[in-house]
Amino acid sequence: MTAIILDGRTLAKTLREELRADTQAFVQKNGIAPSLAVVKIAGDPASDRYTRTIRKGCEEIGITFTDTPCRRKRPRRCSKKRSAR
């Protein structure tokens, strides 16, 4: 078996173009754009960076993106005992 060297940038560009076309076809067929919502930890630089990357990808292919910061470390109903499970 012969190894195949892939050009990651070219492959990613091709995939984005295909996804953009699929997204446009979906919008034309259904009259609504697909959407991605993310709940992120507020104040976490890694989370901010990751969210920006996701937003950029969504914008490139025509998906609506929404992010909502979560300011709590744990939900109210989640005690230390339950969160340790």
C-alpha positions, 0 to 999 in steps of 0.5 A: 500500500502506498502512502498518500500525502494530504495537503491539509489546507487544500482539503480543509478549503474544499470541505468548507466550500462543500459545507457552504454549498450544503448550507445554502441548499438547506436554507433555500429548501427550508427557509431557515439557516442552521444555527450553533449555540455555545455556552462557554465559561466566562473569563477563560482565555482558552474558552474565548479562543476556542469560541472565536475559532468556532464562530469563524468557521460558522461564518465561513459556511453560513451557519448562525452562531450564538455564544452565551457566557456562563458566569457560574462555576457550577449550576445552583442545583449542583452541589460539590458532592454531586459534581464529584461523581 
